[in-house]
């Protein structure tokens, strides 16, 4: 379930960033925040195959 939420957040942030990128009157602080949030969500997204062996 957690992976689903992370995937949806990533999808949402990518969409908002794309919209912001094309806006000539974009709010730079908001755009940077969206990019940072996307990076944080992508860092959380680890597939089970990528987990180290314990």
N, C-alpha and C positions, 0 to 999 in steps of 0.2 A: 504494500500500500504506500509506504514511504517513497519508494522509487517512482510510483505513478505521480505523486504530488510533485516531486522534483522534476520529472519530465514535463509536467504541465507548466510549472513555473518557468522552465527553460524556454518552452514554446512561447509562452506569454511575453517574456522579456525580449526574445528575439523579434517578435512582432512589433512590440513597442519601440525597440531600437531602430528597426527598419523604418517605421513611421517617422520617428524623430530625425533620422538621418536625412530624409527627403524634405523636411520642413525648413524653409529658409529662415523662419523666425523661431527656431527651436531654443529652448531653455538649456543652456550648456550644463548647468549644474544638474538638472534632471537627467539629461542624456548621460553624463558621467556616472550618476547614481545607478541608472539602469544597466550600464556596462559593468559596473562593480557588482551589482546584484546577480547578473548573469554569470560572472566569473565565480562567485561564491556558490551558486547552484551547480555549476558544472564541476566544481571541485568536490561537491558532495556526491555527485553521480559516479559511483564506482560499481561496476558490474561485479557480480559474485566471482567470475573467473579471474578478476584482477586482484582479489584479496590474496595477501601473502599466506603461505602455508605455515600453520602453527604446529 
